[in-house]
């Protein structure tokens, strides 16, 4: 598989001549339109100080998502925020309220529409992008597809209700994704509001807010009365500053699909989040396994845009089909290239579907294979036990098995039967579920089978550590 010199140069934001010169030094004579193989491309990429991320067996993808940017080309970008929390705690209300804080909206007006994400400009001129689908399901399913779009999680907790089961789930999902949390204590206007109780309750879930001497920002808000919204936005921007979020706007665009649907009048419509580079009208894009030329780009107020830079969500018209949420999109140099990648991905999808049908092999074997291939450097585990003492004991003993080449990551160690949420979390993090003296609900079992998540049942701790040790050594024998 190969890439043209022109596209390689494009990916690195270099002039074609520079790439051609570098190739000549290696004894390779090529013109801009000629293709070079992946190994040579990799050498060139490294020569220019970029890093290469090779996508498994698919050399076709080299140079597409493969090239990292130079530090000097990076510019600050807006944070991307997902709102999570328990049902009825006000996620949707807060998203609606925050949208009205957009100072750039005024003049143009326009009716807001749900396109999956929107961006607001605050009075200082700073921008924040909000993913307009609250809750952890979308967040986690995107992560399961490899997309990491969220920089900051705003955890909404109703001040009259306190920490509830989905609050705890949201915390786990945010932590598994390594996304920093900001707590929005909502419904502060209500007579029964008790924000201090929320702060107190969060302590037992390892969220220590600033008011309790910790470093998680907590902001009191009322989505209904629209109070505290400016403070919440300030907190998000402060967090963004700490994260030092940057992207290179001067390159061809890459990003992730947020949502997509088939519109009766307009055909396939996909909302994408630009994560690197700038997307222009007329660009040829590949989104998931679909491709097309960008015919129009619209924001959440239906305004036409000519271009969209990093962290900007836009609704795209022109892609031939409906790509899945969480799938990557990328701009390519021409239609042939787009067709090639799209066909390649369609083939991979078919192969994957066939493989899933023949056998759910379980992630333990897959994880082993990835570790042996050097693609995975850590063993991820989700521990569920009958009592907290066992969960903690297992966590402590497996963590001791960490090896300099293979890390061990315990996503969570908690008590209770295995639920669909656990399976979702394990799926998103490529983790194995360790079930110690507990069972899975039938829905969770079905989901695990469907999603190829391995649930391992144990009743003796050393059997857990044995298995993990084998995994770390990359030598475990398949159990099937
Ligand atoms: P979601 O399920 O988390 O998306 O919650 P919703 O946004 O749908 O809100 C659930 C209910 O709480 C609705 O009846 C809202 O009107 C109400 N609600 C949301 N925010 C506030 C608030 O700040 N104050 C009060 N009093 N009610 C709120």
Boltz pocket constraint, residues with backbone or C-beta under 6 A from the ligand:
constraints:
  - pocket:
      binder: B
      contacts: [[A, 85], [A, 86], [A, 87], [A, 88], [A, 89], [A, 90], [A, 91], [A, 92], [A, 93], [A, 94], [A, 134], [A, 186], [A, 187], [A, 188], [A, 189], [A, 190], [A, 221], [A, 222], [A, 223], [A, 224], [A, 225]]
      max_distance: 6.0
